[in-house]
Amino acid sequence: MVSESIYYSKQLLGSLLMPSSLLFLLIISCLYLLYRERYKAAKRRLLLTITLMYLFSTGMIGGHLLGYWEHKYAPLVETGELDYIVVLGGYHNLARGEVLTNALNDSSARRIVEALRLAQLSPNAKIVFSGGMPDKFGLSHAQYMAKAAALLGVDPLRTRINDMTLDTADEARRFKLSYGSSNLRFALVSDASHIPRAMRLFQAQGLDPIAAPCNYKTASNQNRWNRHAFWPRASHLVNLRTAWYETLGNAWVWLSLNFFPAKA
């Protein structure tokens, strides 16, 4: 398993490289220039900040970049017979007294729904819920997803747990150790934007997953240069953050596989 120090270092670095962090640093630099009474430089910096803020909040950048990652793989329509349906972990936040299915974030909920659809197409497949370390209640995210699936009618005897992991690379390694073989036929369920990175990490373990992307935010045939793409929206900022996060993640995977294969 990847060490916690490396994991949290990656998370910190990723946060610092987010578009919102860039805008924050630009605003701080504008204030500094004003403090130094460098008004012309401050005006230029402010103009740059406003321009980037506008571009980041439209679909011109985030929509195209997110679409690039999301449509690497088509939705899985026909499965054939599967051995496993592997559902990668997302996030949950369980408040006291809250219904478990409401505690899962949008990604986790949609991944479970996709897994249930695939389970109907392949009734003999086991469902492997993956991801996470035990929380203050002693349960991992994978266990929460399995419990939520049981509430939705999945036979608990049909589910398996692949947890004690910090990231997707960990999930791939632990799945290989627990279930893996080159002859396994399994579907890999995750967000469409995350699937390209997840596929590379599982393939790096000598496995041959079948991509089962879900939770699309862009349409493959969408005209992204329509008038809505030029209008600022909060959803565009979210899409840009997701797209940039996956861009950084795929760059890290490429570096790891090419220069530090033992760490991948």
CYANA upper distance limits for C-alpha pairs under 8 A (distance plus 0.5 A):
  1 MET  CA    165 THR  CA      7.28
  1 MET  CA    166 LEU  CA      8.21
  1 MET  CA    170 ASP  CA      6.21
  1 MET  CA    173 ARG  CA      8.41
  2 VAL  CA      6 ILE  CA      7.37
  2 VAL  CA      7 TYR  CA      7.24
  2 VAL  CA    166 LEU  CA      7.69
  2 VAL  CA    170 ASP  CA      7.11
  2 VAL  CA    263 LYS  CA      8.32
  3 SER  CA      7 TYR  CA      6.80
  4 GLU  CA      8 TYR  CA      6.52
  4 GLU  CA    166 LEU  CA      8.19
  5 SER  CA      9 SER  CA      6.46
  6 ILE  CA     10 LYS  CA      6.68
  7 TYR  CA     11 GLN  CA      6.87
  7 TYR  CA    166 LEU  CA      7.63
  7 TYR  CA    167 ASP  CA      8.19
  8 TYR  CA     12 LEU  CA      6.59
  9 SER  CA     13 LEU  CA      6.62
 10 LYS  CA     14 GLY  CA      6.44
 11 GLN  CA     15 SER  CA      6.67
 12 LEU  CA     16 LEU  CA      6.83
 13 LEU  CA     17 LEU  CA      6.85
 14 GLY  CA     18 MET  CA      6.94
 14 GLY  CA    245 TYR  CA      7.69
 14 GLY  CA    248 LEU  CA      7.82
 15 SER  CA     21 SER  CA      7.67
 16 LEU  CA     21 SER  CA      6.15
 16 LEU  CA     22 LEU  CA      8.19
 17 LEU  CA     21 SER  CA      6.95
 17 LEU  CA     22 LEU  CA      7.51
 18 MET  CA     22 LEU  CA      7.11
 18 MET  CA    241 ARG  CA      7.21
 18 MET  CA    244 TRP  CA      7.63
 18 MET  CA    245 TYR  CA      7.92
 19 PRO  CA     23 LEU  CA      6.85
 19 PRO  CA     56 PHE  CA      8.07
 19 PRO  CA    240 LEU  CA      8.50
 19 PRO  CA    241 ARG  CA      7.45
 20 SER  CA     24 PHE  CA      6.69
 21 SER  CA     25 LEU  CA      6.71
 22 LEU  CA     26 LEU  CA      6.71
 23 LEU  CA     27 ILE  CA      6.73
 23 LEU  CA     49 THR  CA      6.88
 23 LEU  CA     52 LEU  CA      8.18
 23 LEU  CA     53 MET  CA      7.62
 24 PHE  CA     28 ILE  CA      6.78
 25 LEU  CA     29 SER  CA      6.63
 26 LEU  CA     30 CYS  CA      6.72
 26 LEU  CA     45 ARG  CA      7.59
 26 LEU  CA     46 LEU  CA      8.26
 26 LEU  CA     49 THR  CA      6.74
 27 ILE  CA     31 LEU  CA      6.89
 27 ILE  CA     46 LEU  CA      7.81
 27 ILE  CA     49 THR  CA      7.57
 28 ILE  CA     32 TYR  CA      6.74
 29 SER  CA     33 LEU  CA      6.68
 29 SER  CA     42 ALA  CA      8.49
 29 SER  CA     45 ARG  CA      8.24
 30 CYS  CA     34 LEU  CA      6.75
 30 CYS  CA     42 ALA  CA      5.60
 30 CYS  CA     43 LYS  CA      8.33
 30 CYS  CA     45 ARG  CA      6.53
 30 CYS  CA     46 LEU  CA      6.73
 31 LEU  CA     35 TYR  CA      6.62
 31 LEU  CA     42 ALA  CA      8.09
 32 TYR  CA     36 ARG  CA      6.76
 33 LEU  CA     37 GLU  CA      6.64
 33 LEU  CA     38 ARG  CA      5.71
 33 LEU  CA     39 TYR  CA      7.33
 33 LEU  CA     41 ALA  CA      7.33
 33 LEU  CA     42 ALA  CA      5.80
 34 LEU  CA     38 ARG  CA      6.26
 34 LEU  CA     39 TYR  CA      6.38
 34 LEU  CA     42 ALA  CA      6.52
 38 ARG  CA     42 ALA  CA      6.66
 39 TYR  CA     43 LYS  CA      6.62
 40 LYS  CA     44 ARG  CA      6.87
 41 ALA  CA     45 ARG  CA      6.62
 42 ALA  CA     46 LEU  CA      6.48
 43 LYS  CA     47 LEU  CA      6.60
 44 ARG  CA     48 LEU  CA      6.77
 45 ARG  CA     49 THR  CA      6.67
 46 LEU  CA     50 ILE  CA      6.67
 47 LEU  CA     51 THR  CA      6.61
 48 LEU  CA     52 LEU  CA      6.65
 49 THR  CA     53 MET  CA      6.49
 50 ILE  CA     54 TYR  CA      6.65
 51 THR  CA     55 LEU  CA      6.76
 52 LEU  CA     56 PHE  CA      6.40
 53 MET  CA     57 SER  CA      6.68
 54 TYR  CA     58 THR  CA      7.01
 54 TYR  CA    232 PRO  CA      7.11
 55 LEU  CA     59 GLY  CA      8.29
 55 LEU  CA     60 MET  CA      7.26
 55 LEU  CA     61 ILE  CA      7.34
 56 PHE  CA     60 MET  CA      8.42
 56 PHE  CA     61 ILE  CA      7.13
 56 PHE  CA     62 GLY  CA      7.38
 56 PHE  CA    236 HIS  CA      7.72
 56 PHE  CA    237 LEU  CA      6.52
 56 PHE  CA    240 LEU  CA      7.37
 57 SER  CA    231 TRP  CA      8.37
 57 SER  CA    232 PRO  CA      5.29
 57 SER  CA    233 ARG  CA      6.14
 57 SER  CA    234 ALA  CA      6.95
 57 SER  CA    235 SER  CA      8.35
 57 SER  CA    236 HIS  CA      5.72
 57 SER  CA    237 LEU  CA      5.44
 58 THR  CA     62 GLY  CA      7.75
 58 THR  CA     63 GLY  CA      8.46
 58 THR  CA    229 ALA  CA      6.12
 58 THR  CA    230 PHE  CA      5.92
 58 THR  CA    231 TRP  CA      6.21
 58 THR  CA    232 PRO  CA      5.12
 58 THR  CA    233 ARG  CA      6.74
 58 THR  CA    236 HIS  CA      5.92
 58 THR  CA    237 LEU  CA      7.80
 59 GLY  CA     63 GLY  CA      5.03
 59 GLY  CA     64 HIS  CA      7.62
 59 GLY  CA    224 ARG  CA      7.60
 59 GLY  CA    228 HIS  CA      8.17
 59 GLY  CA    229 ALA  CA      4.91
 59 GLY  CA    230 PHE  CA      7.01
 59 GLY  CA    231 TRP  CA      8.34
 59 GLY  CA    232 PRO  CA      8.37
 59 GLY  CA    236 HIS  CA      6.07
 60 MET  CA     64 HIS  CA      6.94
 60 MET  CA    224 ARG  CA      7.75
 60 MET  CA    225 TRP  CA      7.69
 60 MET  CA    229 ALA  CA      6.33
 60 MET  CA    230 PHE  CA      7.28
 61 ILE  CA     65 LEU  CA      6.64
 61 ILE  CA    240 LEU  CA      7.52
 62 GLY  CA     66 LEU  CA      6.32
 62 GLY  CA    236 HIS  CA      6.79
 62 GLY  CA    237 LEU  CA      7.70
 62 GLY  CA    239 ASN  CA      6.04
 62 GLY  CA    240 LEU  CA      4.35
 62 GLY  CA    241 ARG  CA      8.08
 62 GLY  CA    243 ALA  CA      6.90
 62 GLY  CA    244 TRP  CA      8.43
 63 GLY  CA     67 GLY  CA      6.45
 63 GLY  CA    218 THR  CA      7.55
 63 GLY  CA    224 ARG  CA      7.47
 63 GLY  CA    229 ALA  CA      8.48
 63 GLY  CA    236 HIS  CA      7.53
 63 GLY  CA    239 ASN  CA      7.10
 63 GLY  CA    240 LEU  CA      7.45
 64 HIS  CA     68 TYR  CA      6.67
 64 HIS  CA    224 ARG  CA      7.61
 65 LEU  CA     69 TRP  CA      7.25
 65 LEU  CA    240 LEU  CA      7.94
 65 LEU  CA    243 ALA  CA      6.29
 65 LEU  CA    244 TRP  CA      8.16
 66 LEU  CA     70 GLU  CA      6.56
 66 LEU  CA    193 SER  CA      7.22
 66 LEU  CA    217 LYS  CA      8.41
 66 LEU  CA    218 THR  CA      7.81
 66 LEU  CA    239 ASN  CA      7.05
 66 LEU  CA    240 LEU  CA      7.43
 66 LEU  CA    242 THR  CA      7.69
 66 LEU  CA    243 ALA  CA      5.04
 66 LEU  CA    244 TRP  CA      8.46
 67 GLY  CA     71 HIS  CA      6.52
 67 GLY  CA    193 SER  CA      8.45
 67 GLY  CA    217 LYS  CA      8.45
 67 GLY  CA    218 THR  CA      6.22
 67 GLY  CA    219 ALA  CA      7.94
 67 GLY  CA    220 SER  CA      7.62
 68 TYR  CA     72 LYS  CA      7.39
 69 TRP  CA    192 ALA  CA      7.84
 69 TRP  CA    193 SER  CA      5.58
 69 TRP  CA    194 HIS  CA      8.15
 69 TRP  CA    196 PRO  CA      7.43
 69 TRP  CA    243 ALA  CA      7.83
 69 TRP  CA    246 GLU  CA      8.23
 70 GLU  CA    192 ALA  CA      5.11
 70 GLU  CA    193 SER  CA      4.78
 70 GLU  CA    194 HIS  CA      8.10
 70 GLU  CA    195 ILE  CA      8.22
 70 GLU  CA    216 TYR  CA      7.28
 70 GLU  CA    218 THR  CA      7.95
 71 HIS  CA    192 ALA  CA      7.64
 71 HIS  CA    193 SER  CA      8.34
 71 HIS  CA    220 SER  CA      6.95
 72 LYS  CA    196 PRO  CA      7.17
 73 TYR  CA    192 ALA  CA      8.12
 73 TYR  CA    195 ILE  CA      8.23
 73 TYR  CA    196 PRO  CA      8.06
 73 TYR  CA    211 ALA  CA      7.26
 73 TYR  CA    213 PRO  CA      7.58
 74 ALA  CA    212 ALA  CA      8.41
 74 ALA  CA    213 PRO  CA      7.73
 75 PRO  CA    211 ALA  CA      8.31
 75 PRO  CA    212 ALA  CA      6.46
 75 PRO  CA    213 PRO  CA      6.14
 75 PRO  CA    214 CYS  CA      7.58
 76 LEU  CA    211 ALA  CA      7.43
 76 LEU  CA    212 ALA  CA      5.61
 76 LEU  CA    213 PRO  CA      7.64
 78 GLU  CA    121 LEU  CA      8.15
 79 THR  CA    118 LEU  CA      7.77
 79 THR  CA    121 LEU  CA      7.27
 79 THR  CA    122 SER  CA      7.53
 79 THR  CA    187 ALA  CA      8.49
 80 GLY  CA    121 LEU  CA      8.07
 80 GLY  CA    122 SER  CA      7.27
 81 GLU  CA    121 LEU  CA      8.50
 81 GLU  CA    122 SER  CA      5.87
 81 GLU  CA    124 ASN  CA      8.08
 81 GLU  CA    125 ALA  CA      7.94
 81 GLU  CA    185 ARG  CA      8.40
 82 LEU  CA    122 SER  CA      6.49
 82 LEU  CA    124 ASN  CA      7.80
 82 LEU  CA    125 ALA  CA      5.83
 82 LEU  CA    185 ARG  CA      5.83
 82 LEU  CA    186 PHE  CA      5.91
 82 LEU  CA    187 ALA  CA      7.72
 83 ASP  CA    124 ASN  CA      7.70
 83 ASP  CA    125 ALA  CA      5.24
 83 ASP  CA    126 LYS  CA      6.89
 83 ASP  CA    184 LEU  CA      6.92
 83 ASP  CA    185 ARG  CA      5.89
 83 ASP  CA    186 PHE  CA      6.08
 84 TYR  CA    125 ALA  CA      5.40
 84 TYR  CA    126 LYS  CA      5.26
 84 TYR  CA    127 ILE  CA      6.20
 84 TYR  CA    128 VAL  CA      7.19
 84 TYR  CA    184 LEU  CA      8.43
 84 TYR  CA    185 ARG  CA      7.34
 84 TYR  CA    186 PHE  CA      5.14
 84 TYR  CA    187 ALA  CA      7.05
 85 ILE  CA    115 ALA  CA      7.14
 85 ILE  CA    118 LEU  CA      7.98
 85 ILE  CA    119 ALA  CA      7.93
 85 ILE  CA    125 ALA  CA      7.00
 85 ILE  CA    126 LYS  CA      6.68
 85 ILE  CA    127 ILE  CA      5.21
 85 ILE  CA    128 VAL  CA      6.44
 85 ILE  CA    186 PHE  CA      6.05
 85 ILE  CA    187 ALA  CA      5.39
 85 ILE  CA    188 LEU  CA      6.81
 85 ILE  CA    189 VAL  CA      7.74
 86 VAL  CA    115 ALA  CA      8.48
 86 VAL  CA    127 ILE  CA      6.54
 86 VAL  CA    128 VAL  CA      5.18
 86 VAL  CA    129 PHE  CA      6.62
 86 VAL  CA    130 SER  CA      7.53
 86 VAL  CA    186 PHE  CA      7.46
 86 VAL  CA    187 ALA  CA      6.51
 86 VAL  CA    188 LEU  CA      5.47
 86 VAL  CA    189 VAL  CA      6.43
 87 VAL  CA    111 ARG  CA      7.01
 87 VAL  CA    112 ILE  CA      7.66
 87 VAL  CA    115 ALA  CA      7.33
 87 VAL  CA    127 ILE  CA      7.86
 87 VAL  CA    128 VAL  CA      6.54
 87 VAL  CA    129 PHE  CA      5.45
 87 VAL  CA    130 SER  CA      6.37
 87 VAL  CA    188 LEU  CA      6.80
 87 VAL  CA    189 VAL  CA      5.30
 87 VAL  CA    190 SER  CA      6.99
 88 LEU  CA    111 ARG  CA      8.26
 88 LEU  CA    129 PHE  CA      6.97
 88 LEU  CA    130 SER  CA      5.47
 88 LEU  CA    131 GLY  CA      6.74
 88 LEU  CA    168 THR  CA      8.17
 88 LEU  CA    171 GLU  CA      8.20
 88 LEU  CA    188 LEU  CA      7.96
 88 LEU  CA    189 VAL  CA      6.68
 88 LEU  CA    190 SER  CA      6.22
 89 GLY  CA    108 SER  CA      7.10
 89 GLY  CA    129 PHE  CA      7.65
 89 GLY  CA    130 SER  CA      5.79
 89 GLY  CA    131 GLY  CA      5.03
 89 GLY  CA    132 GLY  CA      7.41
 89 GLY  CA    141 HIS  CA      7.14
 89 GLY  CA    142 ALA  CA      6.84
 89 GLY  CA    190 SER  CA      8.48
 90 GLY  CA    105 ASN  CA      7.67
 90 GLY  CA    107 SER  CA      6.58
 90 GLY  CA    108 SER  CA      5.48
 90 GLY  CA    131 GLY  CA      8.06
 90 GLY  CA    141 HIS  CA      8.05
 91 TYR  CA    104 LEU  CA      6.72
 91 TYR  CA    105 ASN  CA      6.16
 91 TYR  CA    107 SER  CA      8.17
 91 TYR  CA    108 SER  CA      6.96
 91 TYR  CA    141 HIS  CA      7.39
 92 HIS  CA    103 ALA  CA      5.86
 92 HIS  CA    104 LEU  CA      4.81
 92 HIS  CA    105 ASN  CA      6.07
 92 HIS  CA    108 SER  CA      8.33
 92 HIS  CA    141 HIS  CA      7.42
 93 ASN  CA    103 ALA  CA      5.68
 93 ASN  CA    104 LEU  CA      7.08
 93 ASN  CA    105 ASN  CA      8.22
 94 LEU  CA     98 GLU  CA      6.99
 94 LEU  CA    100 LEU  CA      7.48
 94 LEU  CA    103 ALA  CA      5.47
 94 LEU  CA    104 LEU  CA      8.33
 95 ALA  CA    103 ALA  CA      7.86
 98 GLU  CA    102 ASN  CA      7.48
 98 GLU  CA    103 ALA  CA      7.41
 99 VAL  CA    103 ALA  CA      7.23
100 LEU  CA    104 LEU  CA      7.62
100 LEU  CA    144 TYR  CA      7.95
100 LEU  CA    147 LYS  CA      8.29
100 LEU  CA    148 ALA  CA      6.61
101 THR  CA    109 ALA  CA      8.04
101 THR  CA    148 ALA  CA      5.89
101 THR  CA    151 LEU  CA      8.43
104 LEU  CA    108 SER  CA      6.34
104 LEU  CA    109 ALA  CA      6.42
104 LEU  CA    145 MET  CA      8.31
105 ASN  CA    109 ALA  CA      6.74
106 ASP  CA    110 ARG  CA      6.68
107 SER  CA    111 ARG  CA      6.64
107 SER  CA    190 SER  CA      8.37
107 SER  CA    191 ASP  CA      7.10
107 SER  CA    215 ASN  CA      7.18
108 SER  CA    112 ILE  CA      6.77
108 SER  CA    145 MET  CA      7.99
109 ALA  CA    113 VAL  CA      6.88
110 ARG  CA    114 GLU  CA      6.69
110 ARG  CA    214 CYS  CA      7.40
110 ARG  CA    215 ASN  CA      6.61
111 ARG  CA    115 ALA  CA      6.63
111 ARG  CA    189 VAL  CA      6.75
111 ARG  CA    190 SER  CA      6.41
111 ARG  CA    191 ASP  CA      7.67
111 ARG  CA    214 CYS  CA      7.10
111 ARG  CA    215 ASN  CA      8.00
112 ILE  CA    116 LEU  CA      6.70
112 ILE  CA    145 MET  CA      7.81
112 ILE  CA    149 ALA  CA      7.27
113 VAL  CA    117 ARG  CA      6.84
114 GLU  CA    118 LEU  CA      6.78
114 GLU  CA    189 VAL  CA      7.77
114 GLU  CA    214 CYS  CA      7.25
115 ALA  CA    119 ALA  CA      6.47
115 ALA  CA    127 ILE  CA      7.94
115 ALA  CA    189 VAL  CA      7.41
116 LEU  CA    120 GLN  CA      6.90
116 LEU  CA    154 VAL  CA      8.33
117 ARG  CA    121 LEU  CA      7.18
118 LEU  CA    122 SER  CA      6.65
119 ALA  CA    123 PRO  CA      5.95
119 ALA  CA    124 ASN  CA      8.32
119 ALA  CA    125 ALA  CA      7.07
119 ALA  CA    127 ILE  CA      8.09
125 ALA  CA    158 ARG  CA      8.32
126 LYS  CA    158 ARG  CA      5.72
126 LYS  CA    159 THR  CA      6.26
126 LYS  CA    160 ARG  CA      7.50
127 ILE  CA    158 ARG  CA      6.78
127 ILE  CA    159 THR  CA      5.21
127 ILE  CA    160 ARG  CA      6.52
128 VAL  CA    159 THR  CA      6.27
128 VAL  CA    160 ARG  CA      5.03
128 VAL  CA    161 ILE  CA      6.07
128 VAL  CA    162 ASN  CA      7.04
129 PHE  CA    142 ALA  CA      5.44
129 PHE  CA    143 GLN  CA      7.71
129 PHE  CA    145 MET  CA      7.09
129 PHE  CA    146 ALA  CA      6.75
129 PHE  CA    159 THR  CA      7.74
129 PHE  CA    160 ARG  CA      6.71
129 PHE  CA    161 ILE  CA      5.67
129 PHE  CA    162 ASN  CA      6.52
129 PHE  CA    163 ASP  CA      8.42
130 SER  CA    141 HIS  CA      8.08
130 SER  CA    142 ALA  CA      5.30
130 SER  CA    161 ILE  CA      6.54
130 SER  CA    162 ASN  CA      4.96
130 SER  CA    163 ASP  CA      5.92
130 SER  CA    171 GLU  CA      7.09
131 GLY  CA    140 SER  CA      7.74
131 GLY  CA    141 HIS  CA      6.47
131 GLY  CA    142 ALA  CA      5.72
131 GLY  CA    162 ASN  CA      6.82
131 GLY  CA    163 ASP  CA      5.19
131 GLY  CA    164 MET  CA      7.31
131 GLY  CA    165 THR  CA      5.99
131 GLY  CA    166 LEU  CA      7.52
131 GLY  CA    167 ASP  CA      7.80
131 GLY  CA    168 THR  CA      8.25
131 GLY  CA    171 GLU  CA      6.69
132 GLY  CA    140 SER  CA      5.59
132 GLY  CA    141 HIS  CA      5.45
132 GLY  CA    142 ALA  CA      6.79
132 GLY  CA    163 ASP  CA      5.91
132 GLY  CA    164 MET  CA      6.19
132 GLY  CA    165 THR  CA      5.63
132 GLY  CA    166 LEU  CA      6.36
132 GLY  CA    167 ASP  CA      8.34
133 MET  CA    139 LEU  CA      7.93
133 MET  CA    140 SER  CA      5.33
133 MET  CA    141 HIS  CA      7.46
133 MET  CA    163 ASP  CA      6.89
133 MET  CA    164 MET  CA      5.23
133 MET  CA    165 THR  CA      6.49
133 MET  CA    166 LEU  CA      7.43
134 PRO  CA    138 GLY  CA      5.30
134 PRO  CA    139 LEU  CA      5.01
134 PRO  CA    140 SER  CA      4.65
134 PRO  CA    141 HIS  CA      7.98
134 PRO  CA    164 MET  CA      7.87
135 ASP  CA    139 LEU  CA      6.02
135 ASP  CA    140 SER  CA      6.58
139 LEU  CA    143 GLN  CA      6.53
139 LEU  CA    144 TYR  CA      7.44
140 SER  CA    144 TYR  CA      7.00
140 SER  CA    163 ASP  CA      7.10
140 SER  CA    164 MET  CA      7.98
141 HIS  CA    145 MET  CA      6.78
141 HIS  CA    163 ASP  CA      8.19
142 ALA  CA    146 ALA  CA      6.73
142 ALA  CA    161 ILE  CA      6.68
142 ALA  CA    162 ASN  CA      7.31
142 ALA  CA    163 ASP  CA      6.54
143 GLN  CA    147 LYS  CA      6.66
143 GLN  CA    161 ILE  CA      7.15
144 TYR  CA    148 ALA  CA      6.64
145 MET  CA    149 ALA  CA      6.61
146 ALA  CA    150 ALA  CA      6.75
146 ALA  CA    156 PRO  CA      8.05
146 ALA  CA    159 THR  CA      7.27
146 ALA  CA    160 ARG  CA      8.44
146 ALA  CA    161 ILE  CA      8.24
147 LYS  CA    151 LEU  CA      6.87
148 ALA  CA    152 LEU  CA      6.99
149 ALA  CA    153 GLY  CA      7.02
149 ALA  CA    154 VAL  CA      6.01
150 ALA  CA    154 VAL  CA      5.07
150 ALA  CA    155 ASP  CA      6.67
150 ALA  CA    156 PRO  CA      6.49
154 VAL  CA    158 ARG  CA      7.83
154 VAL  CA    159 THR  CA      8.49
155 ASP  CA    159 THR  CA      7.74
162 ASN  CA    171 GLU  CA      7.60
162 ASN  CA    174 ARG  CA      7.42
162 ASN  CA    175 PHE  CA      6.96
162 ASN  CA    178 SER  CA      8.46
163 ASP  CA    171 GLU  CA      7.79
163 ASP  CA    174 ARG  CA      8.42
165 THR  CA    170 ASP  CA      5.74
165 THR  CA    171 GLU  CA      6.34
165 THR  CA    174 ARG  CA      8.23
166 LEU  CA    170 ASP  CA      6.67
166 LEU  CA    171 GLU  CA      8.22
167 ASP  CA    171 GLU  CA      6.92
168 THR  CA    172 ALA  CA      6.77
168 THR  CA    198 ALA  CA      6.96
168 THR  CA    201 LEU  CA      7.92
169 ALA  CA    173 ARG  CA      6.81
169 ALA  CA    198 ALA  CA      8.21
169 ALA  CA    201 LEU  CA      6.32
169 ALA  CA    202 PHE  CA      8.13
169 ALA  CA    264 ALA  CA      6.93
170 ASP  CA    174 ARG  CA      6.58
171 GLU  CA    175 PHE  CA      6.49
172 ALA  CA    176 LYS  CA      6.71
172 ALA  CA    201 LEU  CA      6.88
172 ALA  CA    202 PHE  CA      5.60
172 ALA  CA    205 GLN  CA      7.47
173 ARG  CA    177 LEU  CA      6.84
173 ARG  CA    202 PHE  CA      8.16
173 ARG  CA    205 GLN  CA      7.17
174 ARG  CA    178 SER  CA      6.55
175 PHE  CA    179 TYR  CA      6.02
175 PHE  CA    180 GLY  CA      6.50
176 LYS  CA    180 GLY  CA      4.34
176 LYS  CA    181 SER  CA      7.47
176 LYS  CA    205 GLN  CA      7.30
176 LYS  CA    207 LEU  CA      8.06
180 GLY  CA    184 LEU  CA      7.37
180 GLY  CA    207 LEU  CA      7.57
181 SER  CA    206 GLY  CA      8.49
181 SER  CA    207 LEU  CA      7.27
182 SER  CA    206 GLY  CA      7.03
182 SER  CA    207 LEU  CA      5.95
182 SER  CA    208 ASP  CA      7.25
184 LEU  CA    207 LEU  CA      8.31
184 LEU  CA    208 ASP  CA      8.12
185 ARG  CA    208 ASP  CA      7.87
185 ARG  CA    209 PRO  CA      7.36
185 ARG  CA    210 ILE  CA      8.10
186 PHE  CA    208 ASP  CA      8.33
186 PHE  CA    209 PRO  CA      6.02
186 PHE  CA    210 ILE  CA      6.57
187 ALA  CA    209 PRO  CA      6.18
187 ALA  CA    210 ILE  CA      5.03
187 ALA  CA    211 ALA  CA      6.41
187 ALA  CA    212 ALA  CA      6.51
188 LEU  CA    195 ILE  CA      8.49
188 LEU  CA    199 MET  CA      8.28
188 LEU  CA    209 PRO  CA      6.45
188 LEU  CA    210 ILE  CA      6.33
188 LEU  CA    211 ALA  CA      5.69
188 LEU  CA    212 ALA  CA      5.94
188 LEU  CA    213 PRO  CA      8.30
189 VAL  CA    195 ILE  CA      8.15
189 VAL  CA    211 ALA  CA      7.24
189 VAL  CA    212 ALA  CA      5.28
189 VAL  CA    213 PRO  CA      6.31
189 VAL  CA    214 CYS  CA      7.69
190 SER  CA    194 HIS  CA      6.82
190 SER  CA    195 ILE  CA      6.31
190 SER  CA    212 ALA  CA      7.33
190 SER  CA    213 PRO  CA      5.95
190 SER  CA    214 CYS  CA      6.63
190 SER  CA    215 ASN  CA      8.46
191 ASP  CA    195 ILE  CA      6.63
191 ASP  CA    213 PRO  CA      5.96
191 ASP  CA    214 CYS  CA      5.42
191 ASP  CA    215 ASN  CA      5.74
191 ASP  CA    216 TYR  CA      7.43
192 ALA  CA    196 PRO  CA      8.30
192 ALA  CA    213 PRO  CA      4.86
192 ALA  CA    214 CYS  CA      5.69
192 ALA  CA    215 ASN  CA      6.66
192 ALA  CA    216 TYR  CA      6.15
193 SER  CA    213 PRO  CA      8.48
193 SER  CA    216 TYR  CA      8.03
193 SER  CA    242 THR  CA      8.24
193 SER  CA    243 ALA  CA      7.68
193 SER  CA    246 GLU  CA      7.41
194 HIS  CA    198 ALA  CA      6.75
194 HIS  CA    246 GLU  CA      7.10
195 ILE  CA    199 MET  CA      6.37
195 ILE  CA    211 ALA  CA      7.36
195 ILE  CA    212 ALA  CA      8.29
195 ILE  CA    213 PRO  CA      6.64
196 PRO  CA    200 ARG  CA      6.90
196 PRO  CA    250 ASN  CA      8.50
197 ARG  CA    201 LEU  CA      6.87
197 ARG  CA    246 GLU  CA      8.10
197 ARG  CA    249 GLY  CA      7.67
197 ARG  CA    250 ASN  CA      6.14
197 ARG  CA    253 VAL  CA      7.77
198 ALA  CA    202 PHE  CA      6.73
199 MET  CA    203 GLN  CA      6.45
199 MET  CA    209 PRO  CA      7.39
199 MET  CA    211 ALA  CA      7.59
200 ARG  CA    204 ALA  CA      6.53
200 ARG  CA    253 VAL  CA      8.38
201 LEU  CA    205 GLN  CA      7.29
201 LEU  CA    253 VAL  CA      7.97
201 LEU  CA    264 ALA  CA      7.63
202 PHE  CA    206 GLY  CA      7.54
202 PHE  CA    207 LEU  CA      6.24
202 PHE  CA    208 ASP  CA      7.83
202 PHE  CA    209 PRO  CA      7.59
203 GLN  CA    207 LEU  CA      5.37
203 GLN  CA    208 ASP  CA      6.35
203 GLN  CA    209 PRO  CA      7.76
204 ALA  CA    257 LEU  CA      8.22
204 ALA  CA    264 ALA  CA      7.96
217 LYS  CA    239 ASN  CA      8.14
218 THR  CA    222 GLN  CA      7.73
224 ARG  CA    229 ALA  CA      6.62
225 TRP  CA    229 ALA  CA      6.32
225 TRP  CA    230 PHE  CA      8.29
226 ASN  CA    230 PHE  CA      8.11
227 ARG  CA    231 TRP  CA      7.58
232 PRO  CA    236 HIS  CA      7.72
233 ARG  CA    237 LEU  CA      7.52
234 ALA  CA    238 VAL  CA      7.08
235 SER  CA    239 ASN  CA      6.70
236 HIS  CA    240 LEU  CA      6.59
237 LEU  CA    241 ARG  CA      6.69
238 VAL  CA    242 THR  CA      6.76
239 ASN  CA    243 ALA  CA      6.52
240 LEU  CA    244 TRP  CA      6.43
241 ARG  CA    245 TYR  CA      6.44
242 THR  CA    246 GLU  CA      6.77
243 ALA  CA    247 THR  CA      6.67
244 TRP  CA    248 LEU  CA      6.68
245 TYR  CA    249 GLY  CA      6.57
246 GLU  CA    250 ASN  CA      6.43
247 THR  CA    251 ALA  CA      6.68
248 LEU  CA    252 TRP  CA      6.71
249 GLY  CA    253 VAL  CA      6.75
250 ASN  CA    254 TRP  CA      6.63
251 ALA  CA    255 LEU  CA      6.75
252 TRP  CA    256 SER  CA      6.51
253 VAL  CA    257 LEU  CA      6.48
253 VAL  CA    264 ALA  CA      7.55
254 TRP  CA    258 ASN  CA      6.53
255 LEU  CA    259 PHE  CA      6.16
255 LEU  CA    260 PHE  CA      7.55
256 SER  CA    260 PHE  CA      5.10
256 SER  CA    261 PRO  CA      6.18
256 SER  CA    263 LYS  CA      6.93
256 SER  CA    264 ALA  CA      5.93
257 LEU  CA    261 PRO  CA      5.02
257 LEU  CA    262 ALA  CA      8.50
257 LEU  CA    263 LYS  CA      8.33
257 LEU  CA    264 ALA  CA      6.21
260 PHE  CA    264 ALA  CA      7.26
